[in-house]
């Protein structure tokens, strides 16, 4: 397993709700490559609850959408935008029962579209929600010039 570097973290004005370490109200996700998967371990915060101590479904879908975008960066090797996010909620995710694991895998890719399977697991390893994300992919030169994609090497130490 190797850490994925956030090459955008030092960019002025970078406040991504999902992954910016500088957004105090955001999720501040970090990512790792684990063979075919991109994973993130994340500790829920009480203020992100929906009903009682259950993590809001919108936050769950945001966690899954965010990790899918990092799969696009490091596995599809370009940038893209969410075209479809189909979420299935299976079990409650609690804000007070420990760290969550979010994992995502690139299932299919062609020139224009990537399909990514994402799972959100509780601290006992139970799948609580899952998603199929489809991302519209930008051609590499457009990803670099219009969307500041730094190239796949920028996401890992030498």
N, C-alpha and C positions, 0 to 999 in steps of 0.2 A: 504494500500500500504506500502511495506517495501523496504528499500534500499538493494541492492545486493552489497556486499563487493567484491572488486577485490583482491583476496588472492595472486595474482601474482605481485601486484604493487611494492612490496619491493624486488622482486627477482632481483639479480644482472644480468644486461644485458637484462632485460625485456623491449622490445621496440615495442610491438605490435602496428601496424599502427592504428588499430581500437580502442583499449581500454587502451593502456598504458597512464597514466597521465604524464609520463616522456618523451614521444615522442613529442617534440615541433612541429614537422611537421605532426603529426598524427591527428586522429579525436577525441581522448580523450573522448570517449563515456563513460557514466555512465548508470547504469541499475537499475531498480526497478521491484519488483514482484507486480503485481496488479491482484489478483485472478488467473485466468488461463493464464494471459498474462505476458510477460516480456516487459517492455517499456523503452524507452530512449527518453529524450528530448534533442535536439541538435540544436545548433545555427550554421547555415551555415557560411562559411568564403568566402570572395570574391575571394581569390586565388584558390578556388576549382571549379570555374565556367568553363563551356565548352564554349558555345556560349553566348556572352553578359553577362547577369546576371543570367543565367540559370545554376543550379547545374549540373555538369558533370554526365552523366549517369553511368560512372564507379564508381564514389563516391556514388551515390545512391545504386548501387548494393553492394558496400562494406559495407555500413551502414546496409543493410538488411542481408547480409551474417554474419556480426559480431554479430548482435543481435540474429540470429538463433543459433550461437555457444553457446551463453549464455543460451538459452533455453535448449540446450543439457546439459549444466552443471547443471542447477537448476531444470529442469522439468524431463529430462530423467535420471538425476543423474549419469552421466558418462562423458567421453570426446569422441569426434569424429572428423571427417573431412568431409568437403563438398563433396558430391558425385554428386549432381545436383543442380544448381541454375537457375530456370526459372523465369526471370524478365519480367514484363509487365509495360511499361511506358505509363501512361494514361493522365497526365497533367504536364505542366511545373512546376518545383520546382525552386523557385527564391532564390538567395543568399542574397537578400536585403529586404525580406518581412517577417522577423521574424523567430521564433523558429519552428522547425519541431518536430513531434512526430513519432517515429518509434515503432511499436508494433508487437509482434510475439506470436504465440500460437502453442503449440504442438498439432498436429491433429491426429497423429497415431504413434505408436511405436511398434516394435517387437525386437527380440534379436539383429538384425543386422542393422536396419534402422529406422530413425526417420523422419517423414514428418512434416514440420513446415510451417505455413502460416504467411507471413510478409506483413505489410502495412506501407507505408511512407505517412504521412499526412502533409499538410501545416498548417499554423497557423489559418486557417479558418475551419480546420477539413476535408478538401477535400482530398480524396485518390489520390495521384499523381503517385505513383508506387506501385506495389505489387509483391511478389515473392512466389513461392513454392520452399522451400529448402528441399533437402533430404540429410541427414547426415548419413554416415557410422558410426556406434557406436562401440566403443571398449568395450570388456568385462571389468568389473570394475577393476579387478586386473591388467590388462594390462594398463588401463587408469591411475591407480595409479603409477605403477612401471616404465612405459616407457614415460608417458606423463604428469607426475607431477599433476595429478588430486588429489586435497586435500580432496575430499569427500564433500558431499552436505552441511554439517554443517559449513564448512569454508566460505561459501558465505553469511552467515547471522549472526548478533549478537545474543547472547544467549537470 
